[in-house]
Amino acid sequence: MQPLVKITALTKQFGHLTAVDHLSFSVEPASVYGFLGQNGAGKSTTIRMLTGLIMPSSGEIEIFGLSLAKHKKEILKQIGAVIEKPDVYQYLSAYDNLQLFARLSGIRPTRVSLMDQLAQVGLADRAKDKVAGFSQGMKQRLGIAIALVHQPQLIILDEPTNGLDPQGIADIRHLIIHLRTELKKTVIVSSHLLSEIEQVATQLLIIHKGKKVKEGNASELFDPAQTVVQLSTEQNETAWAVLQASSWQPYLQRITPEGIILKVDRRQIPALHQSLVHLQIPLISLQPRHSLEDYFLQVTTPGYVDTLSN
């Protein structure tokens, strides 16, 4: 299958600063491609190059099998994007905003199609309400509706959950999943909320200082058989001695002021919890720590040491 997006040796320099450094990756159709990196890693610069807002210093961007440099207008007709916060008219209604942006795109949609678009982002019941009264999460969903109004194949979302409350974050998460599974759209999404990306992305790319560090799916980026677990009990020293004499002895790593560290297969965690109850160990907390966030910090933070690994 031909990738929908193919990036080859993409580089962007601002004077002496190399913001993106020979970055290469590809995005498959009908996937959610998670784009991860710390602030200043080059995520937004890459996205701006993908959407034609800035020109690369070198490298090649191919979208839909075409060169962006040679077929920019044709390609951008099939891309919808929300870069940072959506730029909407506060004192127009959600419906009027969507209708206005549709007409600016050269589209004359019916009322039924506009209402359907608002329904897809959960705003049909607020269609006639002024955007000024919307929460940030609702504005973000309206921005995505605007990005979808011309029925693009590719959706690009730059930090779509910035500034949202937990409900707003969950709404955007469900919307991204809906775009891929129900509408068969391809989505590229950047975010600093790694746990959210882990739940929606089918592919992941981690960049650091403009360079690709790792690429793959979550199961490829870390081994679930090497899950680090921290136990906190009422009496850690006593609990350590009990576990030393149990079948869990081979999995013990060390005892720290914070608790007891084990390394197990993730599927063993329920059995571990049952054993702790059976051994009458007074458990305060059991926390798996081998997550995408831990992995991300390991590969992007100089000098970072995962205190829960050996």
Salt bridges, closest charged atoms under 4 A:
ASP21 OD1 - HIS22 ND1 2.85
ASP21 OD2 - LYS211 NZ 3.72
GLU74 OE1 - HIS71 ND1 3.68
GLU84 OE2 - ARG48 NH2 3.28
ASP129 OD2 - ARG126 NE 2.35
ASP158 OD2 - ARG48 NH1 3.78
GLU159 OE2 - LYS43 NZ 3.87
GLU159 OE1 - HIS192 ND1 3.02
ASP171 OD2 - ARG141 NH2 3.73
GLU196 OE1 - ARG173 NE 2.76
GLU215 OE1 - LYS212 NZ 3.12
ASP265 OD2 - ARG267 NH2 2.85
ASP294 OD1 - ARG289 NH2 3.96
